[in-house]
Amino acid sequence: MGRTAVGGTFEQLHDGHRKLIRKAFETAGDDILDIGLTSNGMAGEKNRDIPDYPTREKKLTDFIKELGIPEERYHIRMLTTPYGTTLEDDYDAIVVSPETYPVALKINELRKKSGKPEIKIVRIEYVMADDDIPISSTRIVHGEIDVHGHLKGLQH
């Protein structure tokens, strides 16, 4: 049985995150999906108030339940480094956004140096907001858009 990896902070669980998670389950097929969720310590490096780990984990599991995916198909693992378990464990694929693509390249570089096979990188594109700028947690926190990319507030 193979394994697929995906990771993130999943601060606001916006439509871009939802697309990433759906693609990760699609890529994993009947195999196990390891979802790396950044620790409070790593999330705190973003210099803004980010919901704590249990809150983000609950939103993530609630969304996965909405997708109808059974618990035995995935594991949520706390990320304390950008690489999680991808440097030691065997994975068939890693699913990333354009933002996390450089991390996947670094993972494969480090795996190659240690004699491990590369992981297939599956890259999704950004989900655009109504203004054709990518949806991001930063934009949501700043009140520009909602989690679906709809514009909020006054537009100039």
WODAQUI-V521448 format. One record per residue. SS is DSSP state (H for helix, E for strand, - for the rest). PSI is psi as a letter, one per 30 degrees, with the letter a starting at -180 (999 if undefined). NEAR is the number of other ideal C-beta (glycine too) atoms within 12 Angstrom. Layout:
ss->(SS	SS)
psi->(PSI	PSI)
near->(NEAR	NEAR)
//
This chain:
ss->(-	-	E	E	E	E	E	E	-	-	-	-	-	-	H	H	H	H	H	H	H	H	H	H	H	H	H	H	-	-	-	E	E	E	E	E	E	E	-	H	H	H	H	H	H	H	-	-	-	-	-	-	H	H	H	H	H	H	H	H	H	H	H	H	H	H	-	-	-	-	H	H	H	E	E	E	E	E	E	-	-	-	-	-	-	-	-	-	-	-	-	-	E	E	E	E	-	-	-	-	H	H	H	H	H	H	H	H	H	H	H	H	H	-	-	-	-	-	-	E	E	E	E	-	-	-	-	E	-	-	-	-	-	E	-	-	H	H	H	H	H	-	-	-	E	-	-	-	-	-	E	-	-	-	-	-)
psi->(k	l	k	k	k	l	l	l	e	h	e	f	i	l	f	e	e	e	e	e	e	e	e	e	e	e	e	f	b	g	l	k	k	j	j	k	k	k	l	e	e	e	e	f	f	f	h	l	j	k	k	l	e	e	e	e	e	e	e	e	e	e	e	e	e	e	f	g	k	l	f	f	f	l	k	k	k	k	k	f	l	f	f	b	g	f	f	e	l	k	k	e	l	k	k	l	l	e	e	f	e	e	e	e	e	e	e	e	e	e	e	e	e	g	g	l	l	l	k	k	k	j	k	l	l	l	k	k	l	f	g	g	k	k	k	l	e	e	e	e	e	f	g	e	l	a	f	g	g	k	k	l	a	k	k	999)
near->(14	19	31	38	46	47	42	41	41	38	33	35	33	35	30	37	40	30	30	41	41	25	27	44	30	22	31	32	18	18	23	31	41	35	39	43	39	35	25	23	16	24	29	17	16	20	9	16	14	28	26	20	27	15	21	32	29	18	28	38	24	17	30	32	16	14	22	11	25	14	15	12	26	31	27	33	27	25	32	19	22	27	30	33	26	40	26	16	24	22	38	27	33	45	38	37	36	20	25	35	21	16	32	35	22	23	36	27	19	21	27	15	12	15	9	18	16	23	36	22	30	28	25	30	17	25	29	22	26	19	16	12	17	27	35	29	32	23	31	30	22	14	14	26	31	22	26	22	28	19	21	19	13	7	12	6)
//
